[in-house]
Amino acid sequence: MRYTNRDKSELAIKSVIRILRKAGAVRVGEDAAYDLRQILEERGIKIAGDAIVYSKHAQRKTVKGSDIKIAYKHPPYSSQKW
């Protein structure tokens, strides 16, 4: 199966397929890979945005790993249902 870049995603479709295979998938449908990529990118952007807020609160311009971890564990977007 040949995968093409349908949109301007930041995540490579091959990487998403590897994630699905690591999770135990023997075969991966093209639609599943593209859907997972979209979901991962949406959630990643939300977490990154929250991490930026935390780094600014700490009066830093640099986003650190601790900001990402805090944004993931204590999301202000938790009212949204994933």
N, CA, C and O atoms as CSV, one atom per row, in Angstrom:
chain,resi,resn,atom,element,x,y,z
A,1,MET,N,N,0.849,-1.168,0.000
A,1,MET,CA,C,0.000,0.000,0.000
A,1,MET,C,C,0.900,1.238,0.000
A,1,MET,O,O,1.855,1.323,0.772
A,2,ARG,N,N,0.595,2.163,-0.845
A,2,ARG,CA,C,1.391,3.392,-0.933
A,2,ARG,C,C,0.675,4.511,-0.191
A,2,ARG,O,O,-0.471,4.843,-0.494
A,3,TYR,N,N,1.363,5.079,0.777
A,3,TYR,CA,C,0.790,6.158,1.570
A,3,TYR,C,C,1.277,7.491,1.022
A,3,TYR,O,O,2.474,7.694,0.815
A,4,THR,N,N,0.354,8.374,0.797
A,4,THR,CA,C,0.709,9.706,0.324
A,4,THR,C,C,0.337,10.718,1.395
A,4,THR,O,O,-0.490,10.441,2.263
A,5,ASN,N,N,0.938,11.865,1.331
A,5,ASN,CA,C,0.648,12.918,2.293
A,5,ASN,C,C,-0.623,13.632,1.860
A,5,ASN,O,O,-0.594,14.453,0.942
A,6,ARG,N,N,-1.725,13.328,2.507
A,6,ARG,CA,C,-3.020,13.918,2.135
A,6,ARG,C,C,-3.124,15.386,2.531
A,6,ARG,O,O,-3.824,16.167,1.886
A,7,ASP,N,N,-2.436,15.743,3.577
A,7,ASP,CA,C,-2.532,17.110,4.079
A,7,ASP,C,C,-1.174,17.546,4.615
A,7,ASP,O,O,-0.179,16.834,4.479
A,8,LYS,N,N,-1.151,18.690,5.208
A,8,LYS,CA,C,0.103,19.249,5.725
A,8,LYS,C,C,0.299,18.876,7.187
A,8,LYS,O,O,0.472,19.756,8.030
A,9,SER,N,N,0.276,17.602,7.497
A,9,SER,CA,C,0.440,17.137,8.861
A,9,SER,C,C,1.909,17.195,9.274
A,9,SER,O,O,2.812,17.081,8.445
A,10,GLU,N,N,2.118,17.371,10.557
A,10,GLU,CA,C,3.470,17.375,11.103
A,10,GLU,C,C,3.971,15.956,11.377
A,10,GLU,O,O,5.175,15.736,11.510
A,11,LEU,N,N,3.059,15.006,11.460
A,11,LEU,CA,C,3.423,13.623,11.774
A,11,LEU,C,C,3.466,12.789,10.493
A,11,LEU,O,O,2.553,12.848,9.670
A,12,ALA,N,N,4.521,12.026,10.342
A,12,ALA,CA,C,4.640,11.136,9.185
A,12,ALA,C,C,3.712,9.940,9.365
A,12,ALA,O,O,3.612,9.380,10.456
A,13,ILE,N,N,3.045,9.560,8.303
A,13,ILE,CA,C,2.091,8.453,8.370
A,13,ILE,C,C,2.798,7.138,8.712
A,13,ILE,O,O,2.226,6.283,9.389
A,14,LYS,N,N,4.031,6.977,8.247
A,14,LYS,CA,C,4.796,5.767,8.568
A,14,LYS,C,C,5.052,5.653,10.076
A,14,LYS,O,O,5.050,4.553,10.627
A,15,SER,N,N,5.269,6.778,10.728
A,15,SER,CA,C,5.475,6.769,12.181
A,15,SER,C,C,4.208,6.337,12.902
A,15,SER,O,O,4.271,5.605,13.890
A,16,VAL,N,N,3.069,6.782,12.416
A,16,VAL,CA,C,1.794,6.407,13.023
A,16,VAL,C,C,1.546,4.915,12.834
A,16,VAL,O,O,1.046,4.244,13.737
A,17,ILE,N,N,1.892,4.404,11.675
A,17,ILE,CA,C,1.746,2.966,11.419
A,17,ILE,C,C,2.636,2.173,12.374
A,17,ILE,O,O,2.220,1.134,12.886
A,18,ARG,N,N,3.862,2.656,12.618
A,18,ARG,CA,C,4.752,1.982,13.572
A,18,ARG,C,C,4.152,1.976,14.973
A,18,ARG,O,O,4.267,0.984,15.692
A,19,ILE,N,N,3.513,3.079,15.366
A,19,ILE,CA,C,2.855,3.141,16.675
A,19,ILE,C,C,1.754,2.098,16.759
A,19,ILE,O,O,1.641,1.392,17.761
A,20,LEU,N,N,0.948,1.996,15.720
A,20,LEU,CA,C,-0.128,1.004,15.707
A,20,LEU,C,C,0.432,-0.415,15.768
A,20,LEU,O,O,-0.130,-1.276,16.445
A,21,ARG,N,N,1.521,-0.658,15.073
A,21,ARG,CA,C,2.129,-1.998,15.096
A,21,ARG,C,C,2.736,-2.310,16.459
A,21,ARG,O,O,2.660,-3.446,16.927
A,22,LYS,N,N,3.343,-1.300,17.102
A,22,LYS,CA,C,3.869,-1.506,18.455
A,22,LYS,C,C,2.748,-1.822,19.431
A,22,LYS,O,O,2.950,-2.530,20.417
A,23,ALA,N,N,1.559,-1.288,19.147
A,23,ALA,CA,C,0.401,-1.547,20.003
A,23,ALA,C,C,-0.172,-2.936,19.755
A,23,ALA,O,O,-1.041,-3.389,20.500
A,24,GLY,N,N,0.306,-3.617,18.712
A,24,GLY,CA,C,-0.120,-4.989,18.479
A,24,GLY,C,C,-0.876,-5.233,17.197
A,24,GLY,O,O,-1.287,-6.365,16.944
A,25,ALA,N,N,-1.078,-4.219,16.374
A,25,ALA,CA,C,-1.806,-4.405,15.118
A,25,ALA,C,C,-0.949,-5.196,14.133
A,25,ALA,O,O,0.215,-4.867,13.906
A,26,VAL,N,N,-1.528,-6.223,13.561
A,26,VAL,CA,C,-0.825,-7.013,12.556
A,26,VAL,C,C,-0.928,-6.313,11.204
A,26,VAL,O,O,0.051,-6.201,10.466
A,27,ARG,N,N,-2.122,-5.851,10.903
A,27,ARG,CA,C,-2.364,-5.113,9.668
A,27,ARG,C,C,-2.970,-3.765,10.036
A,27,ARG,O,O,-3.736,-3.658,10.994
A,28,VAL,N,N,-2.620,-2.742,9.267
A,28,VAL,CA,C,-3.097,-1.386,9.548
A,28,VAL,C,C,-3.774,-0.835,8.304
A,28,VAL,O,O,-3.166,-0.741,7.238
A,29,GLY,N,N,-5.034,-0.473,8.453
A,29,GLY,CA,C,-5.761,0.146,7.350
A,29,GLY,C,C,-5.335,1.593,7.182
A,29,GLY,O,O,-5.014,2.280,8.152
A,30,GLU,N,N,-5.337,2.043,5.939
A,30,GLU,CA,C,-4.910,3.409,5.649
A,30,GLU,C,C,-5.762,4.422,6.404
A,30,GLU,O,O,-5.235,5.398,6.938
A,31,ASP,N,N,-7.077,4.199,6.454
A,31,ASP,CA,C,-7.963,5.137,7.152
A,31,ASP,C,C,-7.665,5.179,8.648
A,31,ASP,O,O,-7.766,6.237,9.268
A,32,ALA,N,N,-7.303,4.048,9.229
A,32,ALA,CA,C,-6.975,4.008,10.657
A,32,ALA,C,C,-5.722,4.833,10.940
A,32,ALA,O,O,-5.670,5.575,11.920
A,33,ALA,N,N,-4.726,4.703,10.090
A,33,ALA,CA,C,-3.484,5.445,10.283
A,33,ALA,C,C,-3.719,6.950,10.155
A,33,ALA,O,O,-3.196,7.728,10.952
A,34,TYR,N,N,-4.496,7.360,9.167
A,34,TYR,CA,C,-4.767,8.784,8.982
A,34,TYR,C,C,-5.626,9.344,10.113
A,34,TYR,O,O,-5.409,10.471,10.560
A,35,ASP,N,N,-6.604,8.559,10.577
A,35,ASP,CA,C,-7.450,9.022,11.683
A,35,ASP,C,C,-6.650,9.158,12.975
A,35,ASP,O,O,-6.797,10.144,13.696
A,36,LEU,N,N,-5.801,8.168,13.269
A,36,LEU,CA,C,-4.975,8.247,14.477
A,36,LEU,C,C,-4.025,9.431,14.386
A,36,LEU,O,O,-3.812,10.132,15.375
A,37,ARG,N,N,-3.452,9.660,13.210
A,37,ARG,CA,C,-2.544,10.797,13.037
A,37,ARG,C,C,-3.247,12.115,13.346
A,37,ARG,O,O,-2.682,12.989,14.004
A,38,GLN,N,N,-4.471,12.251,12.872
A,38,GLN,CA,C,-5.226,13.480,13.116
A,38,GLN,C,C,-5.494,13.674,14.612
A,38,GLN,O,O,-5.337,14.775,15.141
A,39,ILE,N,N,-5.900,12.593,15.287
A,39,ILE,CA,C,-6.188,12.662,16.719
A,39,ILE,C,C,-4.931,12.996,17.512
A,39,ILE,O,O,-4.966,13.852,18.395
A,40,LEU,N,N,-3.816,12.326,17.205
A,40,LEU,CA,C,-2.563,12.589,17.906
A,40,LEU,C,C,-2.102,14.025,17.709
A,40,LEU,O,O,-1.615,14.665,18.640
A,41,GLU,N,N,-2.258,14.520,16.498
A,41,GLU,CA,C,-1.828,15.894,16.238
A,41,GLU,C,C,-2.712,16.899,16.973
A,41,GLU,O,O,-2.204,17.873,17.527
A,42,GLU,N,N,-4.025,16.677,16.985
A,42,GLU,CA,C,-4.932,17.589,17.692
A,42,GLU,C,C,-4.620,17.626,19.187
A,42,GLU,O,O,-4.536,18.697,19.787
A,43,ARG,N,N,-4.450,16.450,19.776
A,43,ARG,CA,C,-4.148,16.396,21.206
A,43,ARG,C,C,-2.774,16.960,21.512
A,43,ARG,O,O,-2.585,17.633,22.525
A,44,GLY,N,N,-1.817,16.689,20.640
A,44,GLY,CA,C,-0.468,17.212,20.830
A,44,GLY,C,C,-0.430,18.727,20.796
A,44,GLY,O,O,0.297,19.354,21.566
A,45,ILE,N,N,-1.213,19.316,19.903
A,45,ILE,CA,C,-1.265,20.775,19.808
A,45,ILE,C,C,-1.898,21.364,21.063
A,45,ILE,O,O,-1.452,22.400,21.554
A,46,LYS,N,N,-2.935,20.712,21.584
A,46,LYS,CA,C,-3.574,21.195,22.817
A,46,LYS,C,C,-2.599,21.116,23.995
A,46,LYS,O,O,-2.489,22.060,24.777
A,47,ILE,N,N,-1.905,20.004,24.115
A,47,ILE,CA,C,-0.943,19.840,25.213
A,47,ILE,C,C,0.199,20.845,25.073
A,47,ILE,O,O,0.626,21.440,26.063
A,48,ALA,N,N,0.694,21.037,23.853
A,48,ALA,CA,C,1.773,21.997,23.625
A,48,ALA,C,C,1.325,23.414,23.976
A,48,ALA,O,O,2.089,24.173,24.572
A,49,GLY,N,N,0.108,23.771,23.616
A,49,GLY,CA,C,-0.411,25.097,23.947
A,49,GLY,C,C,-0.506,25.307,25.446
A,49,GLY,O,O,-0.166,26.375,25.956
A,50,ASP,N,N,-0.970,24.284,26.149
A,50,ASP,CA,C,-1.053,24.367,27.604
A,50,ASP,C,C,0.339,24.467,28.222
A,50,ASP,O,O,0.535,25.197,29.194
A,51,ALA,N,N,1.310,23.732,27.662
A,51,ALA,CA,C,2.685,23.782,28.163
A,51,ALA,C,C,3.272,25.175,27.979
A,51,ALA,O,O,4.042,25.640,28.819
A,52,ILE,N,N,2.916,25.838,26.893
A,52,ILE,CA,C,3.381,27.212,26.673
A,52,ILE,C,C,2.827,28.134,27.752
A,52,ILE,O,O,3.535,29.011,28.248
A,53,VAL,N,N,1.570,27.938,28.113
A,53,VAL,CA,C,0.961,28.745,29.182
A,53,VAL,C,C,1.714,28.530,30.491
A,53,VAL,O,O,1.997,29.487,31.211
A,54,TYR,N,N,2.040,27.274,30.799
A,54,TYR,CA,C,2.776,26.977,32.032
A,54,TYR,C,C,4.170,27.601,32.017
A,54,TYR,O,O,4.621,28.123,33.036
A,55,SER,N,N,4.853,27.553,30.881
A,55,SER,CA,C,6.201,28.139,30.821
A,55,SER,C,C,6.137,29.660,30.955
A,55,SER,O,O,7.006,30.262,31.586
A,56,LYS,N,N,5.122,30.282,30.371
A,56,LYS,CA,C,4.969,31.735,30.529
A,56,LYS,C,C,4.647,32.099,31.980
A,56,LYS,O,O,5.113,33.114,32.497
A,57,HIS,N,N,3.847,31.257,32.622
A,57,HIS,CA,C,3.528,31.487,34.035
A,57,HIS,C,C,4.801,31.446,34.890
A,57,HIS,O,O,4.929,32.180,35.870
A,58,ALA,N,N,5.731,30.580,34.503
A,58,ALA,CA,C,7.011,30.477,35.212
A,58,ALA,C,C,8.007,31.529,34.723
A,58,ALA,O,O,9.183,31.494,35.085
A,59,GLN,N,N,7.538,32.450,33.912
A,59,GLN,CA,C,8.341,33.546,33.362
A,59,GLN,C,C,9.536,33.033,32.569
A,59,GLN,O,O,10.655,33.529,32.696
A,60,ARG,N,N,9.260,32.019,31.742
A,60,ARG,CA,C,10.271,31.468,30.847
A,60,ARG,C,C,9.765,31.539,29.418
A,60,ARG,O,O,8.561,31.497,29.166
A,61,LYS,N,N,10.707,31.648,28.482
A,61,LYS,CA,C,10.370,31.577,27.075
A,61,LYS,C,C,10.540,30.158,26.549
A,61,LYS,O,O,9.968,29.784,25.524
A,62,THR,N,N,11.328,29.385,27.263
A,62,THR,CA,C,11.621,28.015,26.859
A,62,THR,C,C,10.612,27.055,27.465
A,62,THR,O,O,10.375,27.068,28.673
A,63,VAL,N,N,10.019,26.224,26.617
A,63,VAL,CA,C,9.114,25.177,27.098
A,63,VAL,C,C,9.976,23.980,27.474
A,63,VAL,O,O,10.754,23.485,26.660
A,64,LYS,N,N,9.833,23.521,28.706
A,64,LYS,CA,C,10.628,22.396,29.203
A,64,LYS,C,C,9.785,21.125,29.236
A,64,LYS,O,O,8.560,21.154,29.110
A,65,GLY,N,N,10.471,20.039,29.405
A,65,GLY,CA,C,9.794,18.755,29.515
A,65,GLY,C,C,8.815,18.722,30.677
A,65,GLY,O,O,7.759,18.096,30.593
A,66,SER,N,N,9.170,19.397,31.758
A,66,SER,CA,C,8.282,19.442,32.923
A,66,SER,C,C,6.972,20.165,32.589
A,66,SER,O,O,5.917,19.817,33.120
A,67,ASP,N,N,7.041,21.174,31.707
A,67,ASP,CA,C,5.824,21.871,31.282
A,67,ASP,C,C,4.906,20.930,30.507
A,67,ASP,O,O,3.688,20.933,30.690
A,68,ILE,N,N,5.515,20.133,29.644
A,68,ILE,CA,C,4.736,19.164,28.854
A,68,ILE,C,C,4.083,18.147,29.791
A,68,ILE,O,O,2.904,17.827,29.640
A,69,LYS,N,N,4.850,17.643,30.754
A,69,LYS,CA,C,4.312,16.642,31.686
A,69,LYS,C,C,3.170,17.211,32.521
A,69,LYS,O,O,2.163,16.538,32.739
A,70,ILE,N,N,3.326,18.441,32.984
A,70,ILE,CA,C,2.262,19.073,33.769
A,70,ILE,C,C,1.022,19.277,32.903
A,70,ILE,O,O,-0.100,19.021,33.339
A,71,ALA,N,N,1.235,19.740,31.673
A,71,ALA,CA,C,0.107,19.976,30.763
A,71,ALA,C,C,-0.628,18.675,30.458
A,71,ALA,O,O,-1.849,18.671,30.297
A,72,TYR,N,N,0.107,17.580,30.379
A,72,TYR,CA,C,-0.509,16.280,30.101
A,72,TYR,C,C,-1.257,15.745,31.326
A,72,TYR,O,O,-2.364,15.221,31.200
A,73,LYS,N,N,-0.653,15.877,32.505
A,73,LYS,CA,C,-1.254,15.332,33.718
A,73,LYS,C,C,-2.375,16.199,34.281
A,73,LYS,O,O,-3.326,15.681,34.865
A,74,HIS,N,N,-2.269,17.506,34.110
A,74,HIS,CA,C,-3.247,18.435,34.673
A,74,HIS,C,C,-3.787,19.361,33.593
A,74,HIS,O,O,-3.555,20.570,33.625
A,75,PRO,N,N,-4.500,18.794,32.650
A,75,PRO,CA,C,-4.951,19.614,31.519
A,75,PRO,C,C,-6.107,20.542,31.875
A,75,PRO,O,O,-7.097,20.098,32.457
A,76,PRO,N,N,-5.995,21.817,31.537
A,76,PRO,CA,C,-7.133,22.716,31.738
A,76,PRO,C,C,-8.257,22.430,30.751
A,76,PRO,O,O,-9.376,22.916,30.918
A,77,TYR,N,N,-7.957,21.636,29.719
A,77,TYR,CA,C,-8.974,21.274,28.741
A,77,TYR,C,C,-9.711,20.001,29.145
A,77,TYR,O,O,-10.390,19.390,28.320
A,78,SER,N,N,-9.580,19.595,30.413
A,78,SER,CA,C,-10.169,18.345,30.873
A,78,SER,C,C,-11.689,18.336,30.818
A,78,SER,O,O,-12.306,17.275,30.911
A,79,SER,N,N,-12.299,19.513,30.667
A,79,SER,CA,C,-13.748,19.545,30.539
A,79,SER,C,C,-14.198,19.009,29.194
A,79,SER,O,O,-15.359,18.636,29.025
A,80,GLN,N,N,-13.272,18.971,28.227
A,80,GLN,CA,C,-13.597,18.411,26.915
A,80,GLN,C,C,-13.503,16.888,27.008
A,80,GLN,O,O,-12.590,16.338,27.625
A,81,LYS,N,N,-14.453,16.238,26.388
A,81,LYS,CA,C,-14.438,14.770,26.367
A,81,LYS,C,C,-13.624,14.292,25.188
A,81,LYS,O,O,-13.888,14.675,24.048
A,82,TRP,N,N,-12.614,13.440,25.461
A,82,TRP,CA,C,-11.799,12.887,24.396
A,82,TRP,C,C,-12.462,11.668,23.943
A,82,TRP,O,O,-11.970,10.999,23.034
